[in-house]
Amino acid sequence: MNSTKFTNDTVTQFRTDFHAAVAALEKEYGCHIKLGTIRYDGTSLRSTMKAEKGVKPVYNTVKDFNLGDKVRINHKTVDSGLEFIVIKINKKSIKVENAKTKKWFKVSANLLETI
């Protein structure tokens, strides 16, 4: 890329190139590397990077769930012992209802674990 300014397209390509470039580091050090949100202006970009030991986690998508599935929410603010039922599946999120209290939450699919 020989453009003099960062644009949405160049930032998207940068993320793709970054993941390809760190693949060897991930293999060598037995970790997975995540690049955070990229913020940019005309002449610079910035982001956070996190390297974690172990196998790269596989995240759930909305396609992995069906209505009526029993799930848990894997988040630090939610008690891990609570059981929820999938009541609606949207394009990017899933609506779940507490099995006992009937209180519902709209959460990202990657936070859910099937029971």
Secondary structure by P-SEA (a helix, b strand, c coil): cccccccaaaaaaaaaaaaaaaaaaaaaacbbbbbcccccccccccbbbbbbcccbbbbbcccccccbbbbbbbcccccccbbbbbccccccbbbbbcccccbbbbbcccccccc
